[in-house]
Amino acid sequence: MAELRVLDADYDDPVHGRAIVDVLDSYASDPVGGGEPLAPEVRQQLVAALGDHPCARVLLAFAGDDPVGIAVCFVGLSTFSARPLLNVHDLAVVPDWRGKGVGRTLLLAAEERARRDGCCKLTLEVQEDNLRARGLYESFGFTDFVVGSSAPTRFLTKSLDP
């Protein structure tokens, strides 16, 4: 098995750009990602959009020259701690590399980056029925977010597209 390397994405590097699009397209095409490939316009605009976003932090996992995983993260702010936090927005591993430690390696790299940047915590969302991902996250130390004695926090969304 090829050695696994995790790198900060270089949006100007065409190899990294293709890796970002290809790994996220693989994720989007998977049932847990919605089962539909990325739209052509998204494939075309994604790397530039990430590069233009001042809070984006993208980590790429390579096995040899092959991109095998990605962690797309965004820096936020914990108002209760007055410190930055790092949200793992997408954690994706290509199908042939699942169960081989790529996701855990990406989470370790994200945590290292967050600690280096003075973040108070890592956050993420996961689908209730994505048992494989939930198992990884729980084994990594993630728990439901609870404030005081309230019930766990739910993640809600409202589309602004027509």
TAMOMO-V964182 format. One record per residue. RES is the residue in three letters. OMEGA is omega in degrees with one decimal (none if undefined). Layout:
((RES OMEGA) (RES OMEGA))
This chain:
((MET -179.5) (ALA 177.9) (GLU -179.0) (LEU 176.9) (ARG 174.5) (VAL -177.0) (LEU 167.2) (ASP -179.0) (ALA 172.8) (ASP -174.4) (TYR 178.8) (ASP -179.9) (ASP -178.3) (PRO 177.4) (VAL 178.5) (HIS 178.5) (GLY 177.9) (ARG 179.9) (ALA 179.1) (ILE -176.8) (VAL -175.9) (ASP -178.9) (VAL 178.6) (LEU 175.6) (ASP 176.5) (SER 178.6) (TYR -179.5) (ALA -178.2) (SER 179.8) (ASP 178.1) (PRO 179.7) (VAL 177.8) (GLY 178.8) (GLY 175.2) (GLY 179.3) (GLU 176.7) (PRO 176.2) (LEU 176.6) (ALA -179.5) (PRO -178.9) (GLU 176.5) (VAL 177.8) (ARG -176.8) (GLN -171.7) (GLN -169.0) (LEU -174.9) (VAL 178.7) (ALA 180.0) (ALA 176.9) (LEU 179.7) (GLY 179.8) (ASP -176.8) (HIS -172.9) (PRO -176.9) (CYS -177.8) (ALA 173.3) (ARG -177.2) (VAL 177.0) (LEU 179.5) (LEU 174.5) (ALA 177.4) (PHE 168.9) (ALA -169.6) (GLY 178.0) (ASP -174.7) (ASP 174.3) (PRO -175.4) (VAL 179.6) (GLY -178.8) (ILE 168.3) (ALA 175.3) (VAL -174.6) (CYS 176.3) (PHE 176.5) (VAL 175.1) (GLY -179.9) (LEU 172.7) (SER 179.4) (THR 179.1) (PHE 179.0) (SER -175.8) (ALA 179.5) (ARG 177.2) (PRO 171.9) (LEU 176.8) (LEU 177.6) (ASN 174.6) (VAL -174.7) (HIS 177.0) (ASP 169.4) (LEU -174.8) (ALA 177.1) (VAL 179.3) (VAL -171.8) (PRO -176.5) (ASP -177.1) (TRP 179.0) (ARG 180.0) (GLY -177.9) (LYS 175.4) (GLY -178.3) (VAL -179.8) (GLY 179.2) (ARG 178.9) (THR 176.9) (LEU 177.3) (LEU 176.9) (LEU 179.0) (ALA 177.9) (ALA 178.9) (GLU 178.3) (GLU 179.0) (ARG -179.3) (ALA 178.4) (ARG 179.4) (ARG -178.6) (ASP 176.4) (GLY 179.7) (CYS 179.9) (CYS -179.0) (LYS 168.4) (LEU 174.8) (THR 173.2) (LEU 173.4) (GLU 177.9) (VAL 177.5) (GLN -177.7) (GLU -175.7) (ASP 177.1) (ASN -172.5) (LEU 179.5) (ARG 179.7) (ALA 179.8) (ARG 178.2) (GLY 177.4) (LEU -176.8) (TYR 179.6) (GLU 178.6) (SER 179.2) (PHE 177.2) (GLY 176.3) (PHE 177.1) (THR 173.0) (ASP 178.4) (PHE -179.1) (VAL 175.7) (VAL -179.6) (GLY -178.8) (SER -179.6) (SER 175.5) (ALA 177.5) (PRO -180.0) (THR 175.2) (ARG 176.2) (PHE -178.2) (LEU 177.6) (THR 174.6) (LYS -179.7) (SER 175.9) (LEU 176.9) (ASP -179.4) (PRO none))
